[in-house]
């Protein structure tokens, strides 16, 4: 075959190979994009499903606490109030001094229980928290703990408080409640300190105690401590929760988030 045919054939073959390689690469890119899009959609579906489960769980928790709050306020508190009135009537009929002292002591116990139920009922009711706000809710909670549990509690607020959505403040308050209950039940602490730090686009809640501490690497294995619920609520408000602790060194819990965003998984 003469050179005049070889060169055009070589050029044509090269062009065909180039076109084939181009279309092959284009095809692979399209398939890769389709695969990436599928993985993205799958991940989004999983994320949405997990968020729906998380939202449902948290809503159920809030509904349950609201129902308990209503039961405490409307029924149990009323029954105790009736019992206290009956004790007052019995006191008027008592003639023995020792009986009178015993009745007065019992009345005081019933009064303390009614007051505790009143505080618990309010702290469980999400609408109460929404109405008075995060700072006042935490202050009331630690005041109740200070009086009833003999635990030295404090709250320090740094910066100018930035109003957040009521729903977000409820979830932050629930995290604070979990931390308080963990401290009371497990830490054997004598002090519990809260610090709220507000910035332009930053909020941090720091909760520290001087208790016995724990191995933070085993936090998820601690049945009944409520840490899973705290992490779930932190995730729900698009926040980050960090736990710092070690045996015999107390513990610190820090929640950070942006107070300006809605920050609620929908």
Rosetta blueprint (number, residue, H / E / L):
1 X L
2 X L
3 X H
4 X H
5 X H
6 X H
7 X H
8 X H
9 X H
10 X H
11 X H
12 X H
13 X H
14 X H
15 X H
16 X H
17 X H
18 X H
19 X H
20 X H
21 X H
22 X H
23 X H
24 X H
25 X H
26 X H
27 X H
28 X H
29 X H
30 X H
31 X H
32 X H
33 X H
34 X H
35 X H
36 X H
37 X H
38 X H
39 X H
40 X H
41 X H
42 X H
43 X H
44 X H
45 X H
46 X H
47 X H
48 X H
49 X H
50 X H
51 X H
52 X H
53 X H
54 X H
55 X H
56 X H
57 X H
58 X H
59 X H
60 X H
61 X H
62 X H
63 X H
64 X H
65 X H
66 X H
67 X H
68 X H
69 X H
70 X H
71 X H
72 X H
73 X H
74 X H
75 X H
76 X H
77 X H
78 X H
79 X H
80 X H
81 X H
82 X H
83 X H
84 X H
85 X H
86 X H
87 X H
88 X H
89 X H
90 X H
91 X H
92 X H
93 X H
94 X L
95 X L
96 X L
97 X H
98 X H
99 X H
100 X H
101 X H
102 X H
103 X H
104 X H
105 X H
106 X H
107 X H
108 X H
109 X H
110 X H
111 X H
112 X H
113 X H
114 X H
115 X H
116 X H
117 X H
118 X H
119 X H
120 X H
121 X H
122 X H
123 X H
124 X H
125 X L
126 X H
127 X H
128 X H
129 X H
130 X H
131 X H
132 X H
133 X L
134 X H
135 X H
136 X H
137 X H
138 X H
139 X H
140 X H
141 X H
142 X H
143 X H
144 X H
145 X H
146 X H
147 X H
148 X H
149 X L
150 X L
151 X L
152 X E
153 X E
154 X E
155 X E
156 X E
157 X E
158 X E
159 X L
160 X L
161 X L
162 X L
163 X L
164 X L
165 X L
166 X H
167 X H
168 X H
169 X H
170 X H
171 X H
172 X H
173 X H
174 X H
175 X H
176 X H
177 X H
178 X H
179 X H
180 X H
181 X H
182 X H
183 X H
184 X H
185 X H
186 X H
187 X H
188 X L
189 X L
190 X L
191 X E
192 X E
193 X E
194 X E
195 X E
196 X E
197 X E
198 X E
199 X L
200 X L
201 X L
202 X L
203 X E
204 X E
205 X E
206 X E
207 X E
208 X E
209 X E
210 X L
211 X L
212 X L
213 X L
214 X L
215 X L
216 X H
217 X H
218 X H
219 X H
220 X H
221 X H
222 X L
223 X L
224 X L
225 X L
226 X L
227 X H
228 X H
229 X H
230 X H
231 X H
232 X H
233 X H
234 X H
235 X H
236 X H
237 X L
238 X L
239 X L
240 X E
241 X E
242 X E
243 X E
244 X E
245 X E
246 X L
247 X L
248 X L
249 X L
250 X L
251 X E
252 X E
253 X E
254 X E
255 X E
256 X E
257 X E
258 X L
259 X L
260 X L
261 X L
262 X L
263 X L
264 X L
265 X L
266 X L
